[in-house]
Amino acid sequence: MYYPKAKQTLISLAVASACAAFMPAFAQEAASMPPAETATSAPDQAVDAASNPTASITGPAQNGTQTVVVTGLRASLESSMNLKRNAQGFVDGIVAEDIGKFPDTNLAESLQRISGVSIDREIGEGSKITVRGVGPDFNLVLLNGRQMPVSNLGDRNGRAFDFANIASEAISQLQVYKSSRAETPTGGVGATINVITARPLSRPGMQASIGIKGVHDTSATNLPDGLQHGNKVTPEVSGIYSNTSADGRFGIGLSASYQERNLGYNRASVANGWKGPFRGDQATYGAIPLPGQPGSELITNRPGPTDLYQTPQNLNYNLSGVQRERTNGQVVFQFAPNKSITSTLDYTYSENKIHTRRNDMSAWFNFGPSSSSWTDGPIAGPLTYTEFIPAGNSDIAMGVSDFATRSENKSLGFNTVWRVTPELRFELDAHSSSAESTPDSPWGSSNVIGTASFSRGNTTADFSQDFPVLSIQGADYARAPQQVTGSVFENGYMKTEVDQIQTHGSWKVLEASEVKFGLGATKVDYRSAFSVQQRDTWGGATQASDYPASLFTVDSLGKYFDQVNGSNNPALFDRFHTFNFSQIRDIVAQASGLPQLYVPKTTYDTDRRTEEKSKSLYLQFNTEWNTRYPINTSLGVRYEKTDVSSTALVPTPIAISWVSQNELPVVFGQSGFTTLKGDYSHVLPSFDADIALRDDIKGRFSYGHTIGRPRYDQIAGGQVLDTLARVEGGTGSQGNPALEPVKSKNFDLALEWYYGRQSFISVNHFRKQLENYAGQSQIIAQPFGVRTPVGGAYWNAALGSCTTADTTCIRNYIFRNFNGQPGVVAGPNNASGDATGTITAIGTDPVANFRITSYSNQKKANIRGLEFNLQHMFGNSGFGVQANYTYVNSGLKYDNGSVGEQFALVGLGDSANLVGIFENDKWNVRAAYNWRDEFLSSTFDGSGPNPNYVEAYGQLDLSVGYNVNKNLSVSFEGINLTDEIQRTHGRTKQQVLFVTQSGPRYMLAARYKF
């Protein structure tokens, strides 16, 4: 409804009713609380009685007003609806059901229920978010109005916040700001998300609850015994406590949680991408034979002359057991000496530890004689691809990994609000926050020790079903026992520090207007570093006799992928070996006599450091127009200036050495620092308006400019070459600190009908005009004059006896004719009789080509879409339904028929949610189905510029709660009840990149409220 009593400051009272009075001294204050000002004025579960007429009123607050406490699922939905209804601009949110009880176990999984928001999942739970087709790097996350640092070793260079680091129990509200306002911090092109924690003075008196939960993740048992971690049922414990003094001047709040989770995921993949694309009339390394060439008669439905196709580089199966431990805590002190001043000091801590054990099996294709079958063009997908290995001496590669990471977040903040007069208000907020990710294992943040049996004969990959099936002929572990080959030990490090100070003011002028103003300064220090200890002895590090057969346990593979169509194919090579990382590491370290190569380095090879200093100021004018149809408007402008300095320590390459058939690692020498600088400034206008067309119908319009800063790897100084090259050359990357941020001009239009106290329907139309996207392009360069043995004198001499594609023959010829010559060091023959050793480039060899990826502001994009929302409660029956659907479209889609680098929007895809609820005084039930349509996740795979499409995915979750009495409740939750799989493919569905099976997760919980 429209409330005439709000004549003076309708917008501000409305926002205050949804974001209720962070400080009790100002609970009734009319000024609205945007993200920039909610560091201590964040809403807890309190809402204005006018906007929630069904809530119960409990007790006088310190200033004489009354605080309304919302409990229960229906009340949470009602409060979320009122947040949307009463907000200035386009805002959605989720409000906690009660203290210590957020609707979901994971914040990202809560956010996905908001229209326009979709999530990326990692290890079976929500991690990062995409909003209105804008990817995770361009959504800004705030904690109580403060910019959050990010750190994630899975993406060392991104800006995307990982919501898996934060437990939900201490969160009182999530706010998603989809439209821009001058007072809102910059950085969120898709949206700005404000995560709000509980504050004691917003809930006078003593409040406390404690919860315990037992978690059984079925994926943890769908693994070989050696990969499983501990107990099948793991604990979660959480508690929250707050109290205030009798006079309401002092408050303290404490919250803590500890969670363990054992899980697993099993993945089949073409992990290094697909070679190509090739045209049907193209002859090149990795392509199938042209008509008339030997082997061309073995191709079924060969791609036509203008058709595009790609060939697989490898096929890998890996099984991963994961143990996660997450610890969260917060302490809050508040002091309000009088009604004019309230100060808050808070400290927030989180730690997320992840330990992974992995076994894998793979086969690499060397592009020798082959047969294949294909779908029809113009983009031909492979149905089968067979490589002939008549000698039966190629490798059946297996690997073992054991690594762990630790992410730690700390935030210390201070806020004070001073209400000088009823018309004038000031706020000061400052914080220092950090996020740091480090290895948590003596074996590093990532590792693998490879083994092989050199007994692989003809090898076929069948891509005709969801599961890619690998078939191998001639495997003979007795003739060629498993032996250690190459190994990689990596230590990664990432740390981001944010120091920020903000001041805000508001001044009520005239009868129904308000001026808001503020300025701020932010310094972000980012560091990403890593080192790689890689031993490229892929032909064999030591003798097979060094490894007793008892080390290896025979297992079957297909049963671990039983939910994936095609995994029961009888042609699957099903003999899978599992083995222990530490046992085999100890043996190879001793047998090789080089133990120092089987631990991570203690220094970093690459070290990138970026400093961003930003200054901002804003001015915003809010007013109400008392016309026939009451209108509220907000006109503002924000100015941002940012200086960037980026320094990088990068290793200097010396040469390329050839260590096995298709492994040509780059040899590095000393490292050196380089520094580059850049700067930019922007003026960002904004305008919001809403009109009450009727008491229950509201229209909205918004226009504004926002910016999203580039990823850290895009602005990193220094040129970094990747450690491993191939026959055709190497790869590398180089940043550009002078990059401008992505700038978006945003248009929003909506019509909302609030036809019941807890029911509404709305439709939103949005458009975004994006410019300055950093286009990812590749150039062919010859950095540092690095030479390669490919095409050199030894290589050319071997061509008289070998074909170009037969790298085994070429290596044998060179070792047997040039051993001891400069650059040629032969080792013993392997079990198949082929030579091993190293061929290092010499001064007369050709300079190697590298595909260098860099960035520049060159891309534009338009996004448009529709959001449909419905929330309906069926009277007093206790039943209700939520439904939303988001349609997103852009002309900038990936062209599968185009070859080479191209720009397309990643993350763009439709999404929908359907939630059914029931609640009475004893039971509360919620069943939620969340769906995301197919979307482009990347424009590069492991082999170059090729698309990655994540296929459509839907997941069903269920929660059932029972209130034993007013204090004690018990609940059951089920996640991914239908055991869905996730699949990613390239230009065609047959070009699988990843298919992952995890499993349902079940939880039993009890919660006691004091």
N, C-alpha and C positions, 0 to 999 in steps of 0.2 A: 504494500500500500504506500501511497504518498502521504506524508505526515506534515500538515500545515505548520505545526509548531516549529518545524525546522527552517522557517523562512530565512533566518539570517544566514545560516551556513549549512545548507542542506547537504552538500557534498561532504563537508568535513564531519558533520555529525554521523552521516551514513557510514563513512569509512571508519570512524571511531567505533561505531556500533559493531562492525565486523572485525576490527583490529583492536578491540577494546582496551584502551587505557593501560598501556604498558606500565605506567606508573600510576598507582591508585590516586596520587595527588592530582592527576590530570585525567581520571577516568571519564569525567564528563566533559573534558575539553573538546571544543568543536573542531580543532585543527585536525586534518587528516594525517595519517601516519604512513608515508611511502616507505619503500625499502631503505632509502638513505637515512631515515630518521628512526628506524625501528630497532636500533641496537639495544635499547632498553625499553622501548615502548612497543615491543612485540606483543601481539595478542596471546594470551593463554587461552583457556577455554571460555573466558568470559565474553559475553555479547550483550548488546543493548537490549533491554526488555522490549522496547518498541519493535525491534526487528526480529525478536524471537518470543512471541507472546505465549508460547507453550512451555517455555523453560521455567524452572523453579527459582525463586529468589531466596538467597541464603545470606543473611547477616549484613550488617552495615559495614561499609568500607571505611577506611581511616578518614576520608573527607566527608563522611556523612551520606554519600550516595550508596546505592546498593549494587552488589556484584551478582551477576546471574551466572550460575554454574550449569553448563550443558553436559549431560551424561547420556550415554546410550548411542546406538548406531543411528537411529532416526534423528536424534537431536544433532548428531555430528553432521548428517547430511543437510539438515535444515540450516545449521550455522554456515556450512560451506555454500549453500544456496544464497544466504543473505550476504556473505562476503562478495559474491558475484554481483548480486543485485545492487548493493549500496556503494560499490567501489567507484572511484573516479577512473574512467578508462576501462580497459578490458582486463579484468582480473578474475582468475579462478583460484580455488584453493581447497584444501582438505584440513578439517579441524579434528583434533583428537576427541575420542569418545569420552575420555575421562583422564584424570591425571595418571600418567604412566601407561596409558592404553591408546596407542595409535592404531588405526584400522588395519595396517599391514605390517608384516615383519621386516619389510625392506622399503625404504623411501622411494626408490625408483619404481617399485611395483605399485606404490600408491599413486605416483605421478602419472603412470600410464593410463589410469582411469579418468584423467582429465582430457577432454577433447583437444585434439591437436598435438598431444604428447605421445610419443612412442619411445620404446626403450631398446637398448642393446643388452643382451644377456651374456654374462660370463660365469662360468662354473655353475650354471643352473639358476642364477638369480640376476635381478636387474642391476645394471652397472651405470650406464650412461644414457642420456636422453637426447632425442631429436624432437624439436618443436616446430610444427608447421613446415616440415620439409627442410629445416635448417639443422645441420649436424651438430654433434656434441661440442665441438670446439667453439661454437659461436653462441652458446648459451651460458650466461653468467650466473654463478651460484653464490649467494650471500648467506652468511650465518648471522642472524640478528642484525641484518643491514650492512654487514661488513664483507668485503671481498675475501673469498676463500682461496688460499693457495692450493695448488694441485700437485700430485705426485703419483706416478704410476709407472712401474718398470715395464709393464706391458705396452706402454706407449710413452716412452721417455721424453717425447718432444711435444706432446699435445697440451691443450688448455682444458680438456674435458674433465669435469669433476666426476670422481668415482663414488657414487652414492653407497656402494657396498662398505665404505669405511665408517658409516654412521649408523648406529643402532637407532631404532625408531622409538624406543620407550621414553626417552626424555624430550621428544619433540611434541610441541603443543599445536603447531600449525605449519602448513606449507602454503606459500602464496606464489602464484605464477602470474607475473605481469607480462601480458602479451603486447600491450601497446606502450609506447614510449612516453615518458614525462621528463620534464627538465630536472626534477629533483631526484630522478632515478639514476644510479651509477651506470656508466656506459660499459659495454662489453657484450650485452645480450641482444644479438640480432633476431634470434628466434624468440627468446623470452629471458626475463630475469627471474630467477627462482630464489625466494627468501625462505630460509629454513629457520623457524622460530622456536626457541627453547623456552621452558617454563621459567617464570619469575615469581619470587615469593610474595612481593607486595601486591601482585595482581590477584592473589587468593589469600586473604587474611586468615590467620589462625594456622593450626597445624594440619598439614596434608601429607599423607604418606601412603605408599603402596609397595608391595613386593611381589615379584612374579618368578615362578620356576617353570621350566619347560624341558621336555625330553624330545629330541629330534632324531628321527630315523630317516635317513636318506637312502632309498633303495639302490641308488647308483653306486654307493660305497661297497656293495656286496657283489655287483656285477663286474668283478675284477679278479684276476689271478690272486692267490693268497698273498704273494710277496708284495703286492701293491696296496693291499688294504691297510688302513690305519686304525688300529685300536678297536674301540667298542663300536657296535652297530647302533647303539643309542647314545647320543651325546647331550650334555647339559647346556642349558641357558639359564642364567640367573640375572635378574634386574631389580633395582629398587630406586625409588625416588622419595625424597623427603623435603618438605619446606615448612617453615614456621616464621611467624612474625611476633614482634613484641606486643604487649597488651595495648600500647598507645598507637600501634601501627606505624611506628617510625623506623623500625629496624626489621630486616628480614634476611633469612638465610635459606639457601636452597642447595640440596645435594642430590646428585643422581649418579648411578653407576650401573654398568652391565658387563657381563662376561658371557661369551658365547663360543661354543665349540661346534664344529660341523665336519663330519667325515663324508666325503663324496667321491664320485668318480665320473669320468666321461671317456667315451671311446670314440675314436675318430678315424675315418678313412679319408685320404686326401691325395690330391696331386699337389703336394705342398710347394713345389718349386715352380708351379704354373705350367702353362701350356706353351710349347714352342710355336712361334709364328705370330700372326696368321700368315698363311701362304695362299697364293692364288693357284687354281688348278693347273695353270700352264707354267708354273714357276719351278725352277730347279735350284735348290739351295740346300745347305746343310740342315738336316732335320725334316726335310720335305719327303713326301712319298715319291716313288719313281714316276717319271713322265711316261706317257704312252710310247711304246716301242723300246723302252729301257728294260734291262733285266729286272724281273720282279713285278713289272706293271701288270702282267697277266694275273697276278694274285690279288688284285684289288677289286672288290665288289662295289658296284655303284660309285665309281671313282668320282670325286668332285669335278664339275665342269670347268672349262678354261677360265671363266670369270668368277667361279665360286670361291669363297674363302673357307679355309679349314685350318685346324691346328692339331699337332701331335703331342702326346703326353711326354713329359720329361722323366717322371717317376710315378710310382704308386706306392703309398705308404699307409700302414695301419698302425695306430698307436693307442695304447691303453694307459690311462692316467689315474692314479689314486691321489687324492688331495685331502689335506687336513688344514682347516682354517680355524684360527683363534682370533676373536675380535673382542677388544676391551675398550669401553667408552666410559668417560666420567666428566662431570661438570660440578663446579662449586660456584655459587653466586652469593654476593653480599650486597644488600641494598640499604640505603640510609636516606630517610626523608626527614630532616630536622624540622621542617615546617611545610606548609601547603604549597610553598613556592619553589622548593628545591628538592629534587630527588636524584641521588647518585647511585650508580651500580658499578661494581667491580666483579668481573667473572673470569673464570679460567676453564677452558674446555680442552679435553684430551681424548685422543683415540689412537688405537693401535690395531693393525690388521696384519696377522702373520699367516702366510700361506706356504705349506710344505708339499711339494709335488714329487711323486715317484712315477716313473714312466718306463714302459717297454714298447719297442716298436719293431716292425718288420717292413722292408721296402725292397723294390727292384727298380734299378735305373735303366733307362733305355739309352743306347749308344748310337741309335739311328743307322744301324747296319741294314742288311737285307730284311724285308718285312712284308707282311700281308696285312690287309685292312679291309673293313667294310664301313659304309657311310650312309647317313641319311641324305635326303635330297637337299640341294642348295636352295637359295644362294649362299646360306651359311650352313655348311655341311658339318654335321656332328658325327663323331666316331661311335660306331657300334662296337667294333672290336679292333684291336691293334696288336699284331703279333710280330715279335722280333725273333729272327732265327739265329740261334747260337749253336751251330753243329758241334763245336768242340766241347760244349757243356761245361765251360770253365768260367762263366761269369759269376758275379757275386749274388748270393742271397743275403742281403744286408739286414742286420738286426742292430738294435741299440738299447742302451739302458741309461736312465737319467735319475738323478736324485739331487734336488736343489730346493732352496727356500728363500723367500723374500719377507721383508718386514716394512710396513708403511706406518709412519708415526706422524700424527697431526697435533699441534699445540696452538692454542690461541689465548692470549691475555688481553682483556679489553677493559676500558673504563668509559663510562658515559655519565654525563650530568645534564639535567634539564632544569632550566630556571625560567619560571613564569614571572616576568618582571611586573606585569600588570595583566588584567584580564584580556587585554588586547595584544600584548607583546610577549613573545616567548623565544628563548634561545636554547640551543642544544649543542653540546660539545661531545664528540665521540672519538676515541683513539684506540687503536689495537696494534699488537704485534703478533703475527701468526706465522707458522711454518708448517710445511709438509715435507717429509723426508722419507725416501724409499732406499733401502739398502739390502745387500745379501744377508741371509740369516742362516747360512750354512758354511762350513769350511770348504765346501765344494763349489761355492759361488751362487750367483743369482740365476744361472742357467747352465746346463752342461749336457753332454752326451758322450758316451763311449761306444763306438761302433764296433760290431763284430761282423764276420762274414764266413759263410761256407762257399768256397769257389767251385760250386757244382751246379750252377744254374744253366739249364739248356734253354730250348725254345720257350719264350715267355709271352703270354697273352694277357691283355687287359680288356675286360668286357664292360662297356659303359652303357649297356642297353637298359639297365634298371637303375633304381635309386642308389643301390650299393654297387660300387665298382669292384669287379671280381678279378683277382689276380690268379692266373694259372701258370704253373711252372712244371716243365718236364725235366726228368733226369736228376732231380735233387738226390744227393747221396752224401749224407753227413758222415758215413763211415769212410768213404773215399776222401772227403774233404771236410774234416771236422771244423767246428767253429773256432775262429781265432780273432783276436782284437785287431782292428784296423786303425782308423783315424779316431781322433777325439777332439772335443772342444770344451773348454772351461771359460765361462764368461762371468765377469763381475760388473754389474751395472749399478749406477748410483744416480739419484735424482733428488734435488731439493729446491723448493721454492719458498721464499720468505717474502711476506707482505707487511709493510709498515704503512699505516694509513691514519690520517687525522681528518676529521670532517667537522664542520660547523654548520648549523642550520638555524634559521630564524623564521618566524611567522608574525605577521602584523595585520590585525583586523582593521580594515578601513571601511569608511562609508557604512551603509547599513547591512549589506550582505556580501561583502567582498573581503578578500584576504590576499596579502602579498607574501610570498615565500621566497627566501633567498638563502644562499649558502655558498661555501667554497670548501675545497678539499685538496689534499696532496697525498699521493700514493707512490710508494717506491716498491718495485717488485724485483727481487734478485732471484734469478733462475740459474740452476746449474745441472747439467746432464753429462755424465762421464761413464765410460766403460772401457774395459780391456778384454782382450780375447787371447787365450792361450790355446792355440790350435796346432795339433800334430797331424799333418796331412799324409799319414802313412796308410792310405786307403787300400793299398795292395797287401798290407800286413805289417803290423808293428813288430811282432815277434812271431815265433813258430807256433803252429797249431798245437804242438805237443806240450806247450806251456800251460794249457788249459784243460784240466781233467773234465771228462764228460759229466761228472757229478755236479759241476757248476750249473748245468743247463737242465731245466725242467721242461719236458715236452707238454704242450697244451694245444687245444684246438681253438681256432680263431673265431669262426662264424657265430658261436653261441653268444659272444659278447656284443653282437650287433643284431640280435634277434628281432628288434622292432623295425629294422630297415629292410625294405622290399628288395629281395635278391640276395640276401646274406646266406640263404640256405642252398645256394647254387652248388651242386655236387662238383663242379669244376674248380671251386675255390681251393687254392693251395692252403691247406688248413693246418699244416704242421708248424706251430708257432713255439718258439723257445722263450722262456722267461729266465732271468738270472739276476743276481744281486749286484748292485752297483759297487758297494764298498769292497766286496770280495774280488771282483774282477779288476777293479782299480788297483788294489794292493798287488795283485799278481803281475799286471802289466808294468806297474811302476818298478817292481823289483826285476822282472825279466828283461826289461829294456835297459836297465841301468841308468835311466833318466827320470827319477822320481819327481824332479822339479817341473817336468812337463805335464804332470797329472794332478796339478793343483792350480787354482786361479792365480793370476799375477797379483802382486801387491801394489802395483802402480797402474795408472790409467794410460791407455793408448790414445784415447780421444777424450777431450775435456772441453765442453762448450759452456760458456757463461754469458748470460745476458742480463743487463740492467735496464729497466724501464722506469722512468720518472714521469709521472703525470700530475698535472695541475688542472683543477676545474673550478668553475663558478657557474651559478645558475640564478635565474630570476623567473618567478612564476606568479601569475595573477589568476586567482580563482574568484568567480562571482556567480551569483544567482540572479536570474531574470524572472521576475514575478509576473509572467504573462499568462494568457489564458491556459497555455500548456507550459507549466513551469520548466525552465531550462537552466541547466548548470553548465558553465564553461570553465575551461582552464587553458590559459595561453602562457607558454613559457619558452625560454631559450637557455641552452647550456653550451658552455665553451670548454673544450678539452684541448690541452697541449701535452704532447708526449715526446720525450727524448729517449732514444734507444742507443745503447752501446753494447756490442757483442764481440766477445773474445773467444777464440777457439784454439785449443791445443790439438794438433792433428799430426799423425805419423807421416813421415816422408817416405814414399815408396822408392825402392832401389831397382827391383827387377821382378820378373815373373818366373816361377819355377813350375815344372810339370812333374807331378808326383804320381798320378794314376791316369786311367783312360780319359776322364773328363774333369779332373781336378787340377786347376792351375792357380795355386794361391799366390797372392802378391807378397813379395818380401819387402819388409819395411825397415827403415833405419831410424835415425833420431827424429824426435818430434819437435815441433816449434809452434809458438803462439802467433796468431794474427788477430787484429782488431779492426772492426768496421763500425760505422756510426750511421744513424738516421734520425729523422724527426718528422713529426706531422702535427697538425692542429685542425680542429673542426668546430664549426658552429652548428648546433643541433637544435632546430626549432621543434616545437610540439604544440598540438592543439587537441583538446578533448571536449566533447559536448554530449550531454544526454538530455532527453526530453521526456516528460511524463505525458504520454498521449492519453492515458487513462490511469486511474488509480493502480491498476494491476498490469499495465503495459508500458514498457519503456523502450525507447529507441536510443541508439548510441552511434556516435561517429568519432573517429580519431584519425589524426594525421601526424606523423612525426618522423624524425631522422634518428637512426641508431648506427652504431659502429661495432664491429667485432674484430679484435686484434688478431694478427696472423699467428699461426702456430710457431712454436719456438724453433723447430727445425727450419722453418721457412725464413727466419731472420738470423739464423746462426752464422757467425763468421767462419771462414775456413772451408777448404775443399777436402772432403773425406772420400777416399776410395775404399770400396768394399773389399774384404779380405780375400774373397774367392773369385777368380776369373774363370772363364770357359774358353773353349777353342776359338770362339768368335770374338772374344775380348772381355772386358770387365765393365763394371758399373761403379758409380759414385754419386755424390751429391754435394751441393754448394748452396748456402743460404744467401739471403739478401736483406740486411738490416734496414735498408731504405724502403722496404715495402710499406705501402699505405694499408690501413685496416679496410676490411670490407665495409662499405657504407650501404645502408638500406633506407629507402623511402617507403614508409609503411602507411597503408590505408586500411581502415577497419570500419565496418558498418554492421549493425546488429539490430534485431528486433527480439524483445524478450517479453514473455507473457507469464506472470506469476499468478496462476489461477487458483492456488491453494496455499495454505500455510507452509506446506512442505513439498509443493509441486510446482513445476514450471516447465516451459518449453521455450527454446530459443534457436535462432538461426543466425550465424555470423558469416559475413563475407570478408575476406582479407586479400590484400595484394601487397607484394613486396617487390620493389625495384632495386636490385642488388648490383653494385658496381665495385670495381677494384678487387674482384676475386683474384687470388694469386694462382695464376695458371701454372700447372706443373708441366714443364716441358723438358725434353731431353735433347741434348746436342752430342754429336760424336766429336770427341776431343782426344788429344794425346798428352795428358798432363804429366809433368815431371820427366818427359822423355823416357818413360818406362818401356823396356824392351821385353819381347815375348819370344819363346822358342818356336812358336807356331809360325810357319813360313820362313824359318831361318835355314841356314845351310844344312844342318843335320836333317831337318824335316824334308827339305827338297830332295836330298840324296835318297831318303827312304821312299819317296813317291815312285821311284822307278820299280819298286818291288811291291808296293801296297797301293790300295785305293785311298782317296782322300778321306773317306769316312771311317776307315778301319784304323782307329787310333791304337788299338792293341798291336797291330802289325808294325805300325810306325815306331812305337816305343821299343818293341823287340829289336827292330833293325838298328835303331840308334844305339841301344845298349850293347849289342853284339858286334857293332862295327866301330863305335867311337868311344867306348868306355875308357876313361882316363884322359880323354881330351877335355879342353876347358869347358866347364859347365856340366859335364856328364859324369855321374857317379852311380854305377850300377850296384844293385843289391842282389841278394840270392833270388833265384827263381821261386815263384809261389807254387802252391800245390798243383796248379794246372800247367806248370812248365813255362809260364810267361815271366819275362824279366820284370824286376822291380827296381826302384831307384828314383833318382831325381835328375831332371834335365833343366838346368837354369839358363836363362837367356844370357848371351854374351854380346860383346860390343858391336858385332856385325849383324845381329838379328834385327828384325823390323821393330819399329816402335808400335806398341800396342794401342789399339783403339779402346776408348772407354765411353759408355753412355752415361753422361753426366746429367743428373736431374737438378734443375734449378727452378727459380720462381720469379715471376714478375706480375705486376698489376696489369692484367690484360683482358680480364673476363667480365662479362655482364650477364645477369640472369633476371628473369621475372618469375615470380611465384604467385600463384593465385589459388584460392581454395574456398571451401565452404565447411563450416562446422555446424552440426545438428546436435542438439542436446534435449533430452527428455528426462525428467525426474517426476515420478508419480507415486503417491501414496494412496492406497485404496482405503480411504476413510480411516476408521479406527480399527480396522481388521488386523493391523500389524504387518500387512504385506505391502511391498513396494517394489518399484523397478527403476533402475537407471539405465539409460541407453544413450550412446553418442556415436556419431560417425563423422569422420573427417576426410574430405576429398581434397587432395593436393595435386596441382598440375603445374608443369613448366615446359616451355619449348626446348629447354636445354637438357635433353635426354641423350643418353649414349647411343651413338650410331654403330650398331654391330657390324655393318657393312663397310665401315671406314677403318683404314689401317693407320697406325701411328698415334701419337699423343693427341688427345682431344679433351675438351672440358665438358663436364656434365655434373649436375648437382647430385651429390651423394646424400643418401638418407631420405630421398623423396619417395613417398608412398602413402597410400591411404591407410587408415586405421579405424578400428571400431571396438566398442566395449558394450557388453550387456551384463548387467548385475541385477540379480534378484535377491530381495531381502525379506526376512520375517523377523519380527521382534515383539515380545510381550514382556511382562515383568519377570519371567523366568528364562525364556529362550531368546537367543538371537542367532540368526542363520543368514549367511551370505554366500551365494554362488556367483562367481565372476568368470566370464569368458572374455579374454582379451585377444584381439586379432590384429596383425599387421601384414599388409600386402607386400608383395615382392618389391624390393628396393635395391638400388645400386649402392654398394658399400665402399667401393674403391674403383679407381680407373687404372690401377696398376696391380698386376699379380707378380709372382716371383720371377717371371721371365721378361717383363716389360710392360708396355702400355696396352693392357687388356682389361675388360670389365670384370667385376665381381658382383654377382647378383645374389642377394640373400632371398631365398624363396619364401613365399607366404607362410606365416606361422600363427597358429592359434593355441591358446593354453587355457585350461579350465582349472580354477582354484576354488576351494570350498573351506568355509570356516563355520563352526557350530559352537556356540557358547551357552552355558547354563549357569544361572545365578543361584547358588546354593542358599545364600541369604544376602543381606544388604552389604556384607563385607567380602564374602568369599565367592569366587566364580571359577569355573573350570571351562576349558575349551579344547576343541579339536580343530586342526587345520590340515588341509591337504593341498599341496602345490603340484601342478602339472599332473593332474590325476589321470589323464589319458595317455601319458608317457609319449609325448610328441618328440620328434626328431627335428634337428635343424640342418638345413642343406644350403650350400652356396655353389653356384656354377658360373661358368664363363659365358661365351657368346651363345652357346646352346645348352640345353638341359643336360645333354650327354657329357659336356665338358665339366665334370664335377671338380670342384676345388676342395670342398670340405663337406662331409656328412657326419653329424655328431649325434650320438645317443647318450643320454644321461639317465634320468629316471624320476619317478614321483618322489615327493618328500612329505613325510607325515610328522605332525607335532601334537603332543598332548601337553597342556599347560594348566597351571593353577595360579590364581592371582588373589592376593588379600589386600584389601584397602582398609587402612586404619581410620 
